Amino acid sequence: MGDNIFTSEPMLTRALAAEIRQRPEGFLALLAKRSDRVELSSASVDHVECESVAKVDVLVRLAGGATIGIEAKLDHELTSIQVEKLKAAVDDLFLLVLEPIDAEDYLDQVSGVVTWTEAISSFRESRIWTADIESLPPQKVAVERVFRKLTPSLREELGAGWDVRVGRGGSGMSAITIWSPQLADHRQLRGQIQVSGRAMPAFKDDLQFEFHVGVETRDSLADFPVAQDTDTAPGWVHHLQTLRDRVIGDDLGRYKIRATPCRNGRSGVGKNKLGLVAKFLPETPWIAQGYFDWSLGPKSRPVDSARLPDLADSAATLFREWYSASTASVPDSP
């Protein structure tokens, strides 16, 4: 076997379009099998396009005018809004994924789901090999697949009212994002179990994970006044004090929390963060990690893939115990 020809996601979807154009029969039969559109198995293809209507990855125009959209998901993020937009632009929309679990959030929105292995196998003498896909670098979607397997136990442990979703954070990295029910001061506890760092490593074995467990913060002077101009701690400080005093105490090891001092915000009122931490949380600057306009709280020490389930359990326990402590002692600040 020689070197792989198709080494990127766009190259693979264009190669798929070429295969459909040359030998559509087996592929259409597969789509018919994966949907209730049995008539597709006997349909004729007029022509095939890439990234035309609504930028769908592959558009198959059938004789008679009907359209099939194939949205191929290897490592890019897919959202419900995007799926609805694509669905509105074609007669039938199918998702092409590595594993069925990669499409579980969208099953009610599409005509059917097909895996890359099934698609490749539907062509005689396919020029696309499964090795082409397997040779790609570690993929965010593969991490998200692992995260999805953890979410049922997280939802069960946290209980009713908590929101647990798999997606990508502001930096584009894969994460499980968690939101608590609303607290008395209209804030939420919120945070993530996420890939450490701001880029995927070159090798799967180098993947590391961490959690960030925080309380909602807002991009406002009410939440981030100049420290020397106020003697009243903002509301988020009270929640962090509750976490420190009533949940964590001196036992950082129990929750795998790292004691690295937090950093300042880079813009606007976020630049007031460190002054407030120094004034109101001087002994525990590690407790205010995160982004000033979303959530502040402690982060864990990084762990490898083998210890990810244990890390997720620690995050859920910390969230649950913090929420219980916060609802038992309601802060006065808004």
C-alpha angles and dihedrals in degrees: 000000000000132000118302115266101198108058104160138049096250091049091052095049091049090049089050090053090052091051091050091049092052101039112012099155100084093041093051090048088054092051090049090052093050094050141033090257097104091163090071090076090069098036125119123227118232097185144326128231137185124223095346116120109043088341091280108171096239126011118194115196112201127209104271094038105275115140133215120197120204113196108192116206117195106137108334120102119255122201133194090243091055092047091051091050092051092044091055091052099054138041094236128017122199128184119222110204142163094241130009091243089065089071101040093111092058106041093112092051102053139058092237150327126244128183124227090242091055092047094050091047091054092068123076110235093356116202089212114080128198084234088067089062096039091053094061117107120267106301131222090222089060089054090048088054089058090046092052090057089057098048099078092058091044092052090048093049095046096044136202119352097028119116117215119180138165117226143104128296130226091283091052094250122137116261148157105236119204130195125185126216111275116282125225092266091052094254127122133216105239138168147124147256099217151160109276116245133019099276138043113258121245092243131045092227090061094061114122131182137206140173132230114200112187150150124248116269131185135220094243142108088243089065097033112031121161104279096228091052096059139053092184118088115229117248095258090059091059091054092050090049089052090050092049098044103034104030115022103027109162094327104098090148094063091064096032090241119168119224097218113139115249124249131236125256114261100223145024118349089348087082087069092062100091092048090055092046090050091050102042104020102030098147096046110041089153090071097072103062121143140052119326092219096052118021142339127202143103127312128214130237111265118262134189126250094270091061097043096101090053090048091051090050091052091051092050092048092050092048093048096047092045092051091050092050093046094051091048092054111035114202118229096221119093 
